[in-house]
Amino acid sequence: MKVLITGVAGFIGSNLLDYLLEKTNWEITGIDNLSTGRLDNISHVNDKRFTFVHDTVRNIKSLKEYQIIFHLAALPRIQPSFEMIIDHVNENLINTLHLVELMIKENHYPRFVNSSSSAVYGTPRNIPTTEDEPFASLSPYAYQKEEVERYFDILSTRYPLNYVHLRYFNPYGPRSFNPENKFNAYSSVVGIFLYRFKHNLKLQITGDGLQRRDFIHVADLASANYLAAIYPHKLNTAFNIGFGSTLSVLELAKMISDNYEFIPKREGEAEITFADISKAQKILGWKPTVQLHDYIRKEISQ
Ligand SMILES: NC(=O)c1ccc[n+]([C@@H]2O[C@H](COP(=O)([O-])OP(=O)(O)OC[C@H]3O[C@@H](n4cnc5c(N)ncnc54)[C@H](O)[C@@H]3O)[C@@H](O)[C@H]2O)c1
């Protein structure tokens, strides 16, 4: 089995690579242009089944050799998407459509596991939120994720696309915070808080800290990707991938340190995320396993 991971040197891509090398005997090609990812994230991998390609997704000429594509490459931050608008459209929408067009041109339809986001729900009306919640994007980034999903749904009425959208809630875990990434202020709050705690810096809470998040460990995202990839029938649908519980940012800060301060609220971010994960549990047989407080306890005791 030959598979492709786009964005392999990023936070989630590199963790997915580790998971798949451990779990399967697949041959894995990973592509990354190292725009927000870094080689350090994959430099520990020493396995002949893995080939790294330093290039942009846009230069991929064929997908024919792959049976599965895990598409993670993106500019994945909400706040920069308000400023570098066209770059985000190109990276998040056009590059994905480039891959879709290749599949259509080559008449080859591998299982396409698309990394989507809970941001497509905006601040949802229904809590916990099921996949039937209407799209209500609050940022260009969220809107690009929404558009990608819609393109797949629409194009699948004409072409035999074979895809799964995984709507990640709030991922955390190893490598989530890249100090060299110019957008790191907007990365996962768990990673930022732990970094600041370890460097004796005040934790910075945006707004009043009462915004609530459904935090999900990256190992659980990797298992969701794997199960979505091996599911024996066509799915062509979306799944929520969260823990199915919610915690405020202030509560999270207090779990880590009492040395914190408040900074201005950011627009474009949801007041609450809280996943109903019963669809992924029922259909994919997926279940999150890592408890946030266990992870935090381990990290702050190191
Ligand atoms: N981390 C989150 O909070 C979160 C939440 C929901 C969804 N997602 C989605 O999950 C996916 C992975 O996110 P992440 O947190 O690992 O981000 P990340 O920035 O760590 O990883 C993205 C990777 O894609 C690479 N990349 C960007 N443009 C590329 C291109 N044109 N060609 C090749 N590589 C390219 C980057 O260099 C980086 O290594 C993204 O699609 C993101 O939108 C992330």
The ligand as an SDF file (V2000), in Angstrom:
LIG
                    3D

 44 48  0  0  0  0  0  0  0  0999 V2000
   -3.8140   22.4750   14.6750 N   0  0  0  0  0  0  0  0  0  0  0  0
   -5.0820   22.8750   14.6830 C   0  0  0  0  0  0  0  0  0  0  0  0
   -5.5160   23.5800   15.6050 O   0  0  0  0  0  0  0  0  0  0  0  0
   -6.0240   22.4260   13.6050 C   0  0  0  0  0  0  0  0  0  0  0  0
   -7.4030   22.4270   13.8440 C   0  0  0  0  0  0  0  0  0  0  0  0
   -8.2830   22.0340   12.8370 C   0  0  0  0  0  0  0  0  0  0  0  0
   -7.7820   21.6420   11.5960 C   0  0  0  0  0  0  0  0  0  0  0  0
   -6.4340   21.6640   11.3690 N   0  0  0  0  0  0  0  0  0  0  0  0
   -5.9490   21.2720   10.0420 C   0  0  0  0  0  0  0  0  0  0  0  0
   -5.0270   20.2150   10.1760 O   0  0  0  0  0  0  0  0  0  0  0  0
   -4.0240   20.3130    9.1590 C   0  0  0  0  0  0  0  0  0  0  0  0
   -2.6390   20.2600    9.7790 C   0  0  0  0  0  0  0  0  0  0  0  0
   -2.5010   21.3610   10.6910 O   0  0  0  0  0  0  0  0  0  0  0  0
   -1.2570   21.5050   11.6560 P   0  0  0  0  0  0  0  0  0  0  0  0
   -1.7630   22.0280   12.9420 O   0  0  0  0  0  0  0  0  0  0  0  0
   -0.4240   20.2740   11.6410 O   0  0  0  0  0  0  0  0  0  0  0  0
   -0.4910   22.7150   10.9420 O   0  0  0  0  0  0  0  0  0  0  0  0
    1.0600   22.9000   10.6320 P   0  0  0  0  0  0  0  0  0  0  0  0
    1.2430   24.3070   10.1840 O   0  0  0  0  0  0  0  0  0  0  0  0
    1.8810   22.4200   11.7640 O   0  0  0  0  0  0  0  0  0  0  0  0
    1.2310   21.9010    9.4090 O   0  0  0  0  0  0  0  0  0  0  0  0
    0.8830   22.2190    8.0850 C   0  0  0  0  0  0  0  0  0  0  0  0
    2.0330   21.7510    7.2220 C   0  0  0  0  0  0  0  0  0  0  0  0
    1.7260   21.9800    5.8490 O   0  0  0  0  0  0  0  0  0  0  0  0
    2.8940   22.4740    5.2170 C   0  0  0  0  0  0  0  0  0  0  0  0
    2.4660   23.2000    4.0130 N   0  0  0  0  0  0  0  0  0  0  0  0
    1.7740   24.3630    3.9380 C   0  0  0  0  0  0  0  0  0  0  0  0
    1.5520   24.6850    2.6580 N   0  0  0  0  0  0  0  0  0  0  0  0
    2.1020   23.6970    1.8970 C   0  0  0  0  0  0  0  0  0  0  0  0
    2.1970   23.4410    0.5040 C   0  0  0  0  0  0  0  0  0  0  0  0
    1.6750   24.2950   -0.3790 N   0  0  0  0  0  0  0  0  0  0  0  0
    2.8330   22.3200    0.0850 N   0  0  0  0  0  0  0  0  0  0  0  0
    3.3730   21.4510    0.9710 C   0  0  0  0  0  0  0  0  0  0  0  0
    3.3070   21.6400    2.3150 N   0  0  0  0  0  0  0  0  0  0  0  0
    2.6840   22.7400    2.7670 C   0  0  0  0  0  0  0  0  0  0  0  0
    3.5620   23.3470    6.2590 C   0  0  0  0  0  0  0  0  0  0  0  0
    4.9410   23.5760    6.0180 O   0  0  0  0  0  0  0  0  0  0  0  0
    3.3290   22.5040    7.5120 C   0  0  0  0  0  0  0  0  0  0  0  0
    4.3790   21.5670    7.7140 O   0  0  0  0  0  0  0  0  0  0  0  0
   -4.3170   21.6090    8.4070 C   0  0  0  0  0  0  0  0  0  0  0  0
   -5.0560   21.3070    7.2490 O   0  0  0  0  0  0  0  0  0  0  0  0
   -5.1650   22.3830    9.3690 C   0  0  0  0  0  0  0  0  0  0  0  0
   -6.0010   23.3180    8.7220 O   0  0  0  0  0  0  0  0  0  0  0  0
   -5.5510   22.0170   12.3500 C   0  0  0  0  0  0  0  0  0  0  0  0
  1  2  1  0
  2  3  2  0
  2  4  1  0
  4  5  1  0
  4 44  2  0
  5  6  2  0
  6  7  1  0
  7  8  2  0
  8  9  1  0
  8 44  1  0
  9 10  1  0
  9 42  1  0
 10 11  1  0
 11 12  1  0
 11 40  1  0
 12 13  1  0
 13 14  1  0
 14 15  2  0
 14 16  1  0
 14 17  1  0
 17 18  1  0
 18 19  2  0
 18 20  1  0
 18 21  1  0
 21 22  1  0
 22 23  1  0
 23 24  1  0
 23 38  1  0
 24 25  1  0
 25 26  1  0
 25 36  1  0
 26 27  1  0
 26 35  1  0
 27 28  2  0
 28 29  1  0
 29 30  1  0
 29 35  2  0
 30 31  1  0
 30 32  2  0
 32 33  1  0
 33 34  2  0
 34 35  1  0
 36 37  1  0
 36 38  1  0
 38 39  1  0
 40 41  1  0
 40 42  1  0
 42 43  1  0
M  CHG  2   8   1  16  -1
M  END
$$$$
